[in-house]
């Protein structure tokens, strides 16, 4: 008898969103080789790693070349020196964690997908729409029932639980990808109370917390009661430019238990079995991010990206275009011109302005009228892209 396959993969879209964007841009570039295309779509950073980080990595690499400094297999949950640095980072915001509650990883996307291993297939998954595609696709792969919670202009792209809301596993992202909207403490408190009352688990994606400037929560653990209902996933990709070196961390409180199981113990067991751990060299670089000089260097890069966001939002305001995000997030979620859906507007921006955005339709049904721009480009390209858009008349 032939091997049986996971038929849930047949339920996935043909192409992952960013692969589809890449294919469309490549096709256009092939047909128009002289076009100077500016990419403000995929959220990859452009600023180099801070020097203090690369120096720490270089020193760690040199250590590995010596008998005294060589490191073999490391703990799958991360070295204590980095977990302690993350613990102190949370403590600055009044969040008390133990190192045993912190797990070092190779980035947020991996953990967001792998955390689904902890839950039974019969759980209902509640996901805001529009949403980061990985939330949806990983649960489709596992065959779970997904319920979408609409996010739109009416609720400021910050949906809240109501009397009819259901969900065993709840995904929240704040600052949000793709909309850039950020929950305040009162709003997150309602979600925490909802989850605790219902016995649900919140998977809280805080990958963009470093962009928050206003008095808004950076961590769900700033909210009373979150330690008994929430797992938090974070990343150094955008905070410190680790998109190419890969490092993040996930927090699972010891107090988080369901059905007689400790989720902290389950995740430790899962990672010990299925994950090799983040490299020593990368973890030494990550440790440098949390030093005073590292934080200063990181903040310099964040100011650069925030400056790009201001350039984008100011141009949109001058054109009278509705948008969210940009101040406390690196993403700007703008409304397409009337009678154009997001893929149509994507193609128009590409052909008329040679600018690449991300179609909102790729983030869910509530994104059909929107397009996402990112602040991660170079200053020169950001200025030029908005000049082209303003002069091109695409919103008229």
Phi and psi in degrees as a GROMACS rama.xvg file:
@    title "Ramachandran Plot"
@    xaxis  label "Phi"
@    yaxis  label "Psi"
@TYPE xy
-70.6536  151.739  UNK-2
-61.4502  141.07  UNK-3
-89.385  150.866  UNK-4
-112.999  162.412  UNK-5
-76.4071  99.7327  UNK-6
-71.5671  -9.43232  UNK-7
-64.433  -23.7347  UNK-8
-64.3439  -25.8537  UNK-9
-70.1363  -15.6962  UNK-10
-85.5289  -10.3235  UNK-11
-76.1709  154.243  UNK-12
-61.2862  156.43  UNK-13
-59.8484  -42.8811  UNK-14
-127.557  140.744  UNK-15
-62.0414  142.783  UNK-16
-46.2385  -52.1303  UNK-17
-73.7784  -23.8097  UNK-18
-68.5948  -38.9155  UNK-19
-64.6473  -42.0265  UNK-20
-60.8357  -45.4493  UNK-21
-59.3677  -42.0073  UNK-22
-65.1725  -42.3815  UNK-23
-66.3054  -41.5372  UNK-24
-66.7583  -41.164  UNK-25
-62.6644  -39.9561  UNK-26
-65.017  -41.7652  UNK-27
-67.2839  -42.04  UNK-28
-63.2055  -38.2613  UNK-29
-64.1736  -36.7066  UNK-30
-81.2516  -20.2191  UNK-31
-134.479  70.2053  UNK-32
-61.637  -20.4412  UNK-33
-86.7583  -7.43997  UNK-34
-68.008  130.556  UNK-35
-92.285  95.0619  UNK-36
-90.6495  130.166  UNK-37
-105.632  125.481  UNK-38
-101.157  110.173  UNK-39
-120.01  34.2365  UNK-40
-101.205  -80.0444  UNK-41
-64.6387  137.505  UNK-42
-82.9903  49.1774  UNK-43
-87.0514  144.451  UNK-44
-79.7816  161.9  UNK-45
-121.585  -17.2579  UNK-46
-77.9831  140.361  UNK-47
-71.0459  162.987  UNK-48
-58.533  141.724  UNK-49
-57.8467  145.538  UNK-50
-59.0663  -36.5658  UNK-51
-63.0507  -30.0735  UNK-52
-73.2643  -47.92  UNK-53
-66.6118  -33.1099  UNK-54
-65.948  -39.8311  UNK-55
-64.8287  -39.1249  UNK-56
-66.0896  -41.5676  UNK-57
-63.6415  -42.2059  UNK-58
-62.8936  -41.2545  UNK-59
-64.6385  -37.8282  UNK-60
-64.8824  -39.6681  UNK-61
-65.1416  -37.2185  UNK-62
-59.1077  -39.6955  UNK-63
-65.68  -15.5188  UNK-64
-90.4038  4.80136  UNK-65
-118.621  153.027  UNK-66
-64.1103  -39.472  UNK-67
-72.4287  -32.7296  UNK-68
-99.6406  -4.28197  UNK-69
-64.1294  138.8  UNK-70
-120.86  131.147  UNK-71
-95.0253  -135.314  UNK-72
-59.8498  131.993  UNK-73
-104.298  171.368  UNK-74
-63.5816  133.377  UNK-75
-61.5053  -26.7608  UNK-76
-88.8958  0.875195  UNK-77
109.752  156.073  UNK-78
-74.5255  147.921  UNK-79
-61.3907  -33.1862  UNK-80
-63.615  -35.867  UNK-81
-80.6302  -38.9932  UNK-82
-61.7115  -37.3652  UNK-83
-65.9669  -38.7168  UNK-84
-63.9516  -41.0067  UNK-85
-66.8056  -40.8103  UNK-86
-57.7658  -44.4196  UNK-87
-67.4391  -33.1024  UNK-88
-61.651  -44.1554  UNK-89
-66.6829  -37.8742  UNK-90
-60.253  -30.3289  UNK-91
-62.3083  -24.0646  UNK-92
-102.172  14.1674  UNK-93
80.2752  16.0403  UNK-94
-101.723  120.687  UNK-95
-97.9629  118.082  UNK-96
-128.031  157.144  UNK-97
-100.415  157.713  UNK-98
-62.794  -27.7246  UNK-99
-69.1743  -14.8503  UNK-100
-92.7463  -1.1537  UNK-101
-112.237  129.437  UNK-102
-124.075  122.082  UNK-103
-83.2256  140.469  UNK-104
-138.266  -174.339  UNK-105
-97.7167  17.1137  UNK-106
136.394  163.463  UNK-107
-66.6884  -40.1835  UNK-108
-60.2187  -42.1458  UNK-109
-59.966  -48.5934  UNK-110
-67.5058  -38.4894  UNK-111
-57.6736  -41.6117  UNK-112
-74.0062  -42.2901  UNK-113
-74.008  -24.666  UNK-114
-61.9456  -21.7934  UNK-115
-64.1442  -17.1949  UNK-116
-61.7209  -23.8498  UNK-117
-79.2907  -14.2581  UNK-118
-115.441  148.434  UNK-119
-69.2867  157.852  UNK-120
-68.982  -21.6007  UNK-121
-84.2643  2.49998  UNK-122
-73.7715  142.537  UNK-123
-87.9359  133.268  UNK-124
-105.663  127.015  UNK-125
-104.936  119.739  UNK-126
-130.637  125.61  UNK-127
-62.4885  150.755  UNK-128
-130.163  120.931  UNK-129
-77.2353  161.668  UNK-130
-156.152  156.501  UNK-131
-60.0271  122.943  UNK-132
-57.9531  -26.0759  UNK-133
-61.9705  -33.8937  UNK-134
-57.6717  -45.3435  UNK-135
-72.7251  -52.842  UNK-136
-61.6101  -39.3593  UNK-137
-66.4743  -32.6587  UNK-138
-81.2232  -30.0169  UNK-139
-61.9018  -42.2974  UNK-140
-58.2799  -32.7876  UNK-141
-90.5576  -3.09406  UNK-142
77.2144  22.0649  UNK-143
-84.7388  154.384  UNK-144
-76.5948  130.931  UNK-145
-115.236  131.299  UNK-146
-114.405  130.214  UNK-147
-99.5913  140.108  UNK-148
-110.419  110.883  UNK-149
-62.3726  133.762  UNK-150
-117.815  126.958  UNK-151
-150.674  -174.703  UNK-152
-60.514  -34.2489  UNK-153
-62.3988  -40.3894  UNK-154
-103.024  15.9058  UNK-155
64.9542  24.6879  UNK-156
59.3476  29.8257  UNK-157
-131.092  76.4949  UNK-158
-65.1595  148.249  UNK-159
-122.792  157.622  UNK-160
-72.1065  145.185  UNK-161
-129.672  -177.061  UNK-162
-59.314  -28.8223  UNK-163
-97.1518  1.24561  UNK-164
-70.2952  134.46  UNK-165
-129.888  150.897  UNK-166
165.637  125.042  UNK-167
-88.8213  -41.8066  UNK-168
-112.295  122.492  UNK-169
-118.334  124.382  UNK-170
-98.0859  125.936  UNK-171
-129.43  139.42  UNK-172
-130.722  119.1  UNK-173
-150.47  120.537  UNK-174
-57.0985  142.487  UNK-175
-81.4868  141.865  UNK-176
-113.649  110.713  UNK-177
-107.683  -6.87775  UNK-178
-83.6006  -17.8153  UNK-179
76.2167  2.462  UNK-180
-75.3559  149.795  UNK-181
-129.839  130.053  UNK-182
-73.1371  142.619  UNK-183
-91.536  177.419  UNK-184
-64.3542  -40.4911  UNK-185
-63.6847  -40.2229  UNK-186
-66.9511  -43.8856  UNK-187
-66.9524  -32.3674  UNK-188
-60.9141  -38.7767  UNK-189
-64.5564  -38.3641  UNK-190
-67.9651  -41.8572  UNK-191
-63.3653  -44.7935  UNK-192
-62.8642  -40.533  UNK-193
-61.0357  -47.8854  UNK-194
-64.7238  -43.5883  UNK-195
-65.4846  -39.8064  UNK-196
-66.5564  -32.8271  UNK-197
-95.6535  -13.2097  UNK-198
79.9772  20.7657  UNK-199
-83.1008  168.719  UNK-200
-119.508  128.906  UNK-201
-95.1741  126.673  UNK-202
-99.5534  106.982  UNK-203
-103.021  112.145  UNK-204
-90.0466  109.059  UNK-205
-111.197  31.398  UNK-206
-61.1552  -22.4246  UNK-207
-113.751  18.8258  UNK-208
-59.7252  -26.4423  UNK-209
-67.2763  -15.4038  UNK-210
-87.5212  -7.02022  UNK-211
-70.2745  128.255  UNK-212
-112.513  -29.9458  UNK-213
-84.0472  178.854  UNK-214
-80.493  75.4774  UNK-215
-131.946  150.86  UNK-216
-67.5887  133.439  UNK-217
-86.5222  -27.5099  UNK-218
-133.045  144.953  UNK-219
-68.2107  -19.3267  UNK-220
-76.6529  -1.44502  UNK-221
-76.0942  -8.37896  UNK-222
-100.186  125.154  UNK-223
-56.5867  134.191  UNK-224
92.9726  -9.4147  UNK-225
-67.3553  -26.2145  UNK-226
-66.7476  -15.3222  UNK-227
-104.297  7.05056  UNK-228
-146.427  -1.62759  UNK-229
-131.531  143.673  UNK-230
-112.924  134.206  UNK-231
-114.804  134.208  UNK-232
-117.333  131.51  UNK-233
-138.281  169.561  UNK-234
-147.995  151.98  UNK-235
-97.2422  3.91966  UNK-236
-59.7241  -51.3542  UNK-237
-90.4943  -33.8727  UNK-238
-62.2326  -43.1704  UNK-239
-131.28  10.2056  UNK-240
79.6594  28.876  UNK-241
-89.3283  24.4049  UNK-242
-61.9793  -28.9724  UNK-243
-98.2691  -14.9664  UNK-244
-107.583  -19.5408  UNK-245
66.9908  103.172  UNK-246
-162.06  137.54  UNK-247
-154.063  -171.168  UNK-248
-154.956  150.792  UNK-249
-125.362  138.937  UNK-250
-111.709  124.31  UNK-251
-127.596  105.561  UNK-252
-62.2786  147.836  UNK-253
-64.8941  -25.3479  UNK-254
-77.7478  -7.29006  UNK-255
-84.5539  108.833  UNK-256
-138.528  144.85  UNK-257
-144.524  136.032  UNK-258
56.5566  32.5984  UNK-259
80.9373  3.01326  UNK-260
-106.008  138.991  UNK-261
-88.573  118.254  UNK-262
-67.026  -29.9142  UNK-263
-62.4194  -47.1124  UNK-264
-66.8291  -37.9057  UNK-265
-63.673  -43.6714  UNK-266
-67.0338  -38.676  UNK-267
-60.3466  -42.9702  UNK-268
-66.5927  -40.6234  UNK-269
-63.0822  -48.8297  UNK-270
-66.4247  -36.6445  UNK-271
-64.4042  -26.9988  UNK-272
-90.6  -39.9233  UNK-273
-113.028  -3.41968  UNK-274
-127.376  136.575  UNK-275
-86.7831  -13.0993  UNK-276
97.73  154.97  UNK-277
-80.8583  142.715  UNK-278
-62.5775  150.49  UNK-279
-57.8267  -43.6108  UNK-280
-60.7914  -45.4116  UNK-281
-66.0123  -39.4418  UNK-282
-66.8165  -33.3252  UNK-283
-66.3666  -39.0659  UNK-284
-63.1136  -41.0851  UNK-285
-64.263  -38.2817  UNK-286
-58.685  -37.9707  UNK-287
-65.2154  -26.5704  UNK-288
-58.5327  -34.9822  UNK-289
-92.0757  4.8053  UNK-290
-81.1018  162.308  UNK-291
-54.3277  -45.5625  UNK-292
-68.0557  -35.3398  UNK-293
-65.7538  -43.2083  UNK-294
-63.8185  -36.0109  UNK-295
-64.7904  -43.8906  UNK-296
-67.31  -40.4268  UNK-297
-63.3959  -42.6593  UNK-298
-63.2523  -33.1003  UNK-299
-62.8839  -42.6154  UNK-300
-67.7979  -39.8855  UNK-301
-63.5705  -37.8383  UNK-302
-62.7872  -36.755  UNK-303
-61.1585  -48.6333  UNK-304
-67.683  -36.9018  UNK-305
-62.845  -35.036  UNK-306
-63.4085  -40.5374  UNK-307
-61.6662  -41.5486  UNK-308
-61.4197  -39.8822  UNK-309
-64.307  -39.0486  UNK-310
-60.2331  -43.7526  UNK-311
-66.9084  -49.0906  UNK-312
-67.9559  -35.856  UNK-313
-64.331  -40.5254  UNK-314
-64.2299  -41.605  UNK-315
-64.2279  -40.2783  UNK-316
-63.64  -40.2345  UNK-317
-63.7392  -30.7114  UNK-318
-89.0897  -4.90024  UNK-319
73.7831  31.6117  UNK-320
-95.334  132.801  UNK-321
-71.2495  137.711  UNK-322
-154.221  162.129  UNK-323
-126.293  166.076  UNK-324
81.8582  -171.297  UNK-325
96.6783  -32.2664  UNK-326
-92.165  -51.2114  UNK-327
-105.485  16.5296  UNK-328
-154.399  155.657  UNK-329
-83.8049  -0.211875  UNK-330
-108.206  142.01  UNK-331
-120.298  121.542  UNK-332
-107.743  104.384  UNK-333
-112.099  152.492  UNK-334
-86.518  132.123  UNK-335
-70.0265  159.656  UNK-336
-58.816  153.548  UNK-337
-55.3151  144.278  UNK-338
71.6519  9.11896  UNK-339
-121.252  128.408  UNK-340
-84.1922  175.891  UNK-341
-66.9471  -35.9112  UNK-342
-71.4799  -35.8134  UNK-343
-64.2151  -42.4283  UNK-344
-70.5043  -35.266  UNK-345
-56.0132  -50.7799  UNK-346
-63.3264  -36.3019  UNK-347
-69.049  -43.6565  UNK-348
-60.28  -41.5834  UNK-349
-64.8235  -45.7759  UNK-350
-78.5704  -37.5359  UNK-351
-93.313  -30.0088  UNK-352
-117.33  -10.2515  UNK-353
57.262  40.4864  UNK-354
-121.158  135.644  UNK-355
-106.421  124.665  UNK-356
-115.039  -169.282  UNK-357
-117.406  118.533  UNK-358
-62.3527  131.41  UNK-359
-63.2087  -25.1349  UNK-360
-59.7498  -26.6445  UNK-361
-71.3747  -10.4418  UNK-362
-104.633  1.08419  UNK-363
136.032  171.322  UNK-364
-64.3801  -27.7717  UNK-365
-78.6695  -1.36262  UNK-366
-102.67  6.76437  UNK-367
-61.5509  -27.698  UNK-368
-99.5273  11.296  UNK-369
-129.895  162.797  UNK-370
-140.613  141.608  UNK-371
-103.055  131.097  UNK-372
-112.132  151.942  UNK-373
-116.098  157.097  UNK-374
-95.6827  14.4018  UNK-375
-90.6598  4.59859  UNK-376
-75.4369  179.668  UNK-377
-75.7434  160.677  UNK-378
-62.0805  -42.9699  UNK-379
-59.6217  -46.9911  UNK-380
-69.0493  -35.1027  UNK-381
-65.2006  -45.591  UNK-382
-61.3936  -44.2826  UNK-383
-67.6858  -40.7049  UNK-384
-60.5494  -45.36  UNK-385
-71.8268  -30.4781  UNK-386
-62.8597  -44.9924  UNK-387
-62.6731  -43.335  UNK-388
-65.464  -42.5055  UNK-389
-66.5179  -43.3816  UNK-390
-78.0376  -21.5486  UNK-391
-77.8881  -14.813  UNK-392
67.9055  26.1854  UNK-393
-72.2725  -16.237  UNK-394
-97.454  2.97281  UNK-395
